[in-house]
């Protein structure tokens, strides 16, 4: 969500790099694909999000890391070091504890998100659903939001967010 907001604020397209489609079993091919992504950053200015970054950014000293992924990480470090594009590069992970320290030095900022407390969750729900729930109250001439209206608003919001699907889609 942060990448989407940043892209919107600076009015640039958002490109999500799916690392599962970038990584191949053939030696050297993943690094070649990675270089293509960085070349694209130069020709297509945008916000580039490397999601699930721990799949290529794990510490090189970990005993279970395979040699090819270490080479991919080294390639990424070289690519980011020599990047001269005007694009914004973001990386996201749910496992910051396994990220190689050399990566932390290559990014300008590290932002940690923690689980919200109950008050923050309620504020987010109120902000997100206010328009939908208020519409239900007005249309049904009610003085308060019912559970049914709230569930309908959640369902409608989910349909808008996921393009009519019942759940999140792969990017």
Beta strands, then each sheet from edge to edge (+ up, - down):
strand 1: 13-17
strand 2: 46-50
strand 3: 88-91
sheet 1: 1+ 2+ 3+
end
